[in-house]
Amino acid sequence: MSTQLAQVPATDIEAIGKALEADGGVIALDYLDQRSLAAAREALAAAIADLPWCNTYNAYEDAFFGQKTKRIHGLLNYGETIERILLHPLPAALGRHRLAGEMIMSTGELMAIGPGETRQRLHRDGVSWERANLPFDFLLSVNIALTDFTQDNGATVVVPGSHRWNADRQPEPSEFTYAQMPAGSALVYSGQILHSGGANITDDTRMGLYFGYIPAWLRPLENPVQTHNAEALAALSPSARKLLGLSEEGFVAYL
Ligand SMILES: O=C(O)CCC(=O)C(=O)O
């Protein structure tokens, strides 16, 4: 286990898989090319500008989701670029080996951390399914930097190695690291790793485009039929429909 996250080209799937296994998180460099990065930012710009800060939903806990954070679901409403990013070959390849069967998207979320936001509570995303007590790492998360991620602007705080800890072990501050990375790179991480959104002490907004992938037979957090409009769903490719769990195909185990 390292105290810093490894930084590996997004095309080196084997090295990314190894770092993920060892540390619970890894930075995949150049996850998006510059054109896709610009197109993703452009596709989401108006929607994010129009949202108020602290747009929590369903009376979820504000303190967890952030008072100076904006979040957008229903990301496939925002066009083909986002669909291509959802279908990125890296999670497809990693998921095949890690998720014990075909996978679907659990949730897609644009997470914009604004100036003045404080650090989120450390947590493990996999806790949503803890009662299933699954014996393997069933959630693969990707948080793509749409802006540079720095320690000062809210880069995700990560505790490398904590995906293997007992649930009650608390990290020392010296065990934290920050997923600092240039725009276009991505933090790829396990559902069992302790992490949180970071504090933003700059005047700029940090934007992360998150996709979580789970086995096709688990209940996703997001209901895509509720979060997307009918036209956007009708325009999706068969592969994207499968990833959103809208197709009967894909409910298959490789085991
Ligand atoms: O925005 C981030 O970097 C992470 C946020 C997060 O972990 C969450 O909201 O569950």
PDBQT file of the ligand as one rigid body, heavy atoms in Angstrom, charges set to zero:
ROOT
HETATM    1  O1  LIG A 301     -16.897  15.145  -4.999  1.00  0.00    +0.000 OA
HETATM    2  C1  LIG A 301     -16.090  14.278  -4.629  1.00  0.00    +0.000 C 
HETATM    3  O2  LIG A 301     -14.894  14.335  -4.884  1.00  0.00    +0.000 OA
HETATM    4  C2  LIG A 301     -16.562  13.068  -3.856  1.00  0.00    +0.000 C 
HETATM    5  C3  LIG A 301     -17.954  13.228  -3.306  1.00  0.00    +0.000 C 
HETATM    6  C4  LIG A 301     -18.445  11.981  -2.678  1.00  0.00    +0.000 C 
HETATM    7  O3  LIG A 301     -17.689  11.107  -2.328  1.00  0.00    +0.000 OA
HETATM    8  C5  LIG A 301     -19.887  11.778  -2.441  1.00  0.00    +0.000 C 
HETATM    9  O4  LIG A 301     -20.666  12.737  -2.482  1.00  0.00    +0.000 OA
HETATM   10  O5  LIG A 301     -20.282  10.611  -2.169  1.00  0.00    +0.000 OA
ENDROOT
TORSDOF 0
